[in-house]
Amino acid sequence: MAIKLDMLKCFAAVAQHGSLADAADALGRTPSAVSMMLKQFEDHVGTPLFETARKSRLTAVGTIIYEEARREVSHFENTVSIIEGVSRSEIGYLRLAVTPSVASSVLPPIIKDFVSEHPQVQIDIRDMDSAAITHELRRERVDMGIGSLPEIEGLNRQELFSDAFGVVCRKDSVLARDWGSLSWKAMHKETLITNGLCEMITEPEFAPILANSRLKVLNTSSLLGLVKADVGFTVLPQMAVSELHDELAFLPMTDVSARRAVHMMMPRTHLLMPAAKAFIDRVLKMKKSGALLSGR
C-alpha cells in the first residue's frame, strides 16, 4: 500500500494534539476512522510511531517521520491556499501598459480600489506610448494595455472614452492671445512640436503644418517641457494635459472633428489570470457608473 497524503495528515494531527480524540476533532473525522488510518500508516512503516496507546509520546522513528510529515502537509496546504487564492483573484500578478495621460489621470482611482479589494496581487505598471503598448501586447509581455490602440487579431479591444484635441502653448504666446480669430493657415508661422497623436488629426489645413514640423517628442513630460521653454506649440487631447504647468494653456480646437479614443486591449478572457479579469471588471464597472473619468 502506498503512503497517501491522508495518512500523513492523520499521523501529523495525532502527534500534534497528543490524542486520537483531539486529532479527530481537528480533522473532522471520528476517532475510530483516525485510529484505522494511523494503524494503516504504522503497518506500512513497519514500526510503532508512538510509545504508548495514548499517543502522547512519539518513538525515535516517529519523531523523524513527524517532521517530514508535518513539512509535507504544510507544503500541500500552502499549495492549496495558493491555488484557491489565484482562482479567487486574491493573489497573483497583473502587468499593465498604459499611456502617460492614462497613468496620471485615469488609473490612480482604479488602482486604489483594486488594491483595496486585492491586497496580495502584485501589479506591474509600465508607462509608455501607444505604439510601445501595441508592441508589448503582440509579444504577450503585458496582460493588458490602455491607450489609443489599433485592432490586433486575437485580442479584445474596448473603447473606454474619447476626448477632444486642443493646442497647447504658453499663456503669453500669440496663439493664446489671438486664439478666437486664428486659423490653421495663420499657424504656419509657429513651430509645431509633433507627438504620436498628431496623425489622428486629418483636417486638410493641418496636414502641411504637420508635414513641415521638424520636431517630434513622444514623452508627454518632455513635450510639455519644450512648450514651456517656448520652443513651439503642440497638439494634444484634453486628458493628456489635465495638469498643465502654470505657464501653459490648453486651447480647444472647435474646428477639428477628430477625437482621441482610448481603448483597453487584452487577450481573450479565458486566457487571463483571475486577477486580470477582476481588474477588467473593475474598469468596466467604473466606466458604466461614470466614475472612470470623474475619479469617484
N, C-alpha and C positions, 0 to 999 in steps of 0.2 A: 504493500500500500504506500503510495507516495504521500509525502508530507504536504498537507494543504494549509492555506492561509488561515482557515478557521481553527485548525489545531494550534497554530502559533498564537492566535488571538486568545483562544481559550486558556492555554497554558500561561501566557503573559498576564492575563487578568487574575487567575488564581494566585500566581506568585506575587502580584502587586497587592491584592486585597487580603491574602493570607487565609482565605476560607472559600469553600465551594459556594456557600450561600451568598456571600457578598459579591463574588465574581459573577454568579448567575444574575443577580440584580443589575450589575453594571452592564452585562451583555444582553439583558432582556430575555434570558432563557431560564429553563427550570434547572435546579441543582442536579437532577438525575441526568439531564442532557449534557451538562458541563462535565459531570463525572465520567460519562461514557466517552466523550470526546477526549478527555485527558488520558483515560486508560488506553485508547487507541494510539495516542501520541507516545505514551511511555512504552507501549508494546513495540512501536516502530523503532524507537530509540534503542530499546533493549536493556534499559537500566532505569531504576527508580529516579525520579526527579525531585521528590520530596522525602524528608527523613521520616515523617510520621503521616498517619492517615488524616490528621487535622490540616495538613497542607500549610503549616505555618513556617516551616523551615525547609530551604532548598538543600539538596545534596551538592557536592562539589561540581558534578556534571550538570546538575540543574541550574546552578549559578551561571555557568558559562553559557548554557543554552538560553537562559533567560535574557542575557544581554543581547544575544543575536536575535532572539525572537522579538524583543522589545524594539530593537532597531528596525527590523523588517516591517513590523506592524506600523511603526511610526512613519516609515517611508511610504507605505501603502496609503495610510490615512492622509498624508500630505499630498500624495498624487491625486487621490480622490477629491481633496479640497480644491486643488488647482483646476482639475477638470470641471468641477461644478462651478467654480468661480469664473472660469473662462466662458462657460456656457451661459452664465447669467450676466455676462459683461461686467462683473465686479472687478476682475483683473484682466490683464492683457496689455496690448500696446496699440497705439494709434499714430500713424505717420501722416501728417498734413503738409501740403504745399499750398501756399496762399500768396496772393499779390500783396504788396506793402499796404495799399489802401484798405484792403480787407483785414489784414493783420492788425492794423492800428485802430480801425473804427468799428468794424462789424464783429470780429472774432472775440474780443475780450468778454462781453457778456455771455456768449455761447460757452466759452471755455470755463468761465466762472461757475455756471450752472452745472456743466458736465462734470467738472472736478468735484463739486459738492456731492453729486449723486454717485460718482465712480472714483473714489479717492485713491484706489490702488491701480488704476490704469495709467500706464506710462505714455506720455504724449510727447511726440517729436514734431515741432512746428518749423517748417522751412519757408523763409521769406524770399520769394523770387518772382520774376516777371512771368507773364502768361506763357511765353514760348518755352521757358525753362520748366514750368509746371507740366506742359504737354509732353516734354521730353522725359520727365520723371515718370509720368503716368504710363507712357508707352513701354518703359523698361521695368515697370512694376516696382519702382523704388519707393513709392508712396501709396498709401491706401486710398487717398482721395485728394483732389485739388479743387481750389476755389479761385476763379479768375475769369477772364474773357477767353474762353476756350472753344476750339473748333470741335466738330463732331469727330469722334475716333471710333473706328469699328471695334466692337466688342466691349465698349464702355458705355455706361449710362450717363447722360447729361441732362441736368435740370436747371432751368433759369431761376435764380433767386431774386434778382431785382435788376433794374436798369436805372441809369442816371444820365443827365444831360451834360454836354460839353460846355466849356467856357474858356475864355482866355485868362491866363494867369500872368500878371505883370506887377511891377512895382506900383505902389499907390501914386507916386509922383510921375509916372510915365504919361506920355501924351495919349496913350491908348486909354488909360483910366480917366484922364481929363476930358477927352472928346468922344467917349465911347458911344454915346447916343447918336452921333452923326457920322460915325466911321463905317466904311465898307471894307470888304476884303481887299479891294483894289488899293485902298489907302494904306494897307498894312505891308505892302511890298517894300516900303522904306524901312520897316522894322526887321530885326533879326529874330527869326523863329528858331527855337531850340526844340527839335522834334523828340518824340518818345515812342514807345512801342504801340501806343493807342492812336496816334495821329492818322494812321492809314484807314481808320474806321470812318473818317470824315471824307465823304466822296463828292461834296459840292464842287462843281467845276471851277468856281472862283478861288477855292482854297488850293486846288491842285498845283498851280505854278508857285505858290508860296512854299508849299511842301517840297516841290522839286528843287527849288533854289536854296533850301536850307543846307548848311554845311556842318551843323552841329546836331548830334543825336545822343541822348543820355537816357538809359533805361532805369536807373535807380532814382526813385522819386525824391529822396532827400538830397541827392547830388543835383538833380534837376532844379529843385526849388532854390538850392544854394546859388546856382548860377543866375537864376532870375533875380534873386535878392541882390546879387552883386552887379546887377544892371547889364549883364551880358546880352540879354534879349528877353523875349516872352515865350511862353509855351501854351499848349492847349491840352487841357486835362478834364476828365469827368469830375463832377462836383464832389463825389465821395472821396476821391483821391486827395482832395485838398481840404478835408473837413477841419483841419487845424493849421491854418496858414500862419506864416510869420507876420508880425505886426506891420511890416513894410509892404506886404503883398496884398493884391486884390484879386478876387475871382469875378470875372465879368461874364454873365450868362450870354450865350450865343443864340438869340431868338430866331435867327435866320438859318440855323443849321438843324436839319431833321434827324441827323444821326444821333444815336444814343449808345452808350457803352453798356452792354449786357454782361452781367456777372453770373457765371454758372457754377454749379457744383458737379463734379465729374468723378465717377468711381466705377470699379468693376461691378459685374452683376452681383446682386445682393447675396446670393448663396456662396460666393467666393470670399466674402468679407468675414473678418473676425467679428464676434458678437459686440466687442467694444466699438468697432467702426459702425456697425449697424445702429447701435444706441446713439452714437454721435449724429448720424444722418437723421434719425428720428427726432433728435433734439433740434437740429437746424430746421427741419420741415415744420415742426410744431411751432417754432418761433416765427417762421415765415407766415404760417396760416393765421396766427394771432396778431400779426403786425408788429411783433416785438423785435424782429430781426434787425431793423434799421433804427428803431427807437431806443434799443439798449435796455428795454424793460423785461 
